[in-house]
Amino acid sequence: MLKEGPAYAKASADKKFHRNSFKRFYGEGKIYYIVSKTRNNFSYFKETLFCDLFIEELRLCKQLKEFKLYAFSIIYDHIYPVK
């Protein structure tokens, strides 16, 4: 059971909570669906150049942090990586 409030944001033996949210938890071997919006919903990703830059950065992060990236979607003002 997830408890509310910042007091429960500390890591426990079986679950780790994000420090700013009681809605998320991290577990070994889990798949995560992530949503990231652009500032002020600006449509950066209408431009192919920005899409290419983001994909290259994602590749670099994947290489450095050694995580599995199952899929991702780039939409004009937000992205959806699934790792």
Secondary structure, DSSP 8 states (H G I E B T S, - for coil): ----SGGG-S--SS-EE-TT-SS-EE-TT---B--EE-GGG--GGGSHHHHHHHHHHHHHHHHHHT----EEEEETTEEEEE-
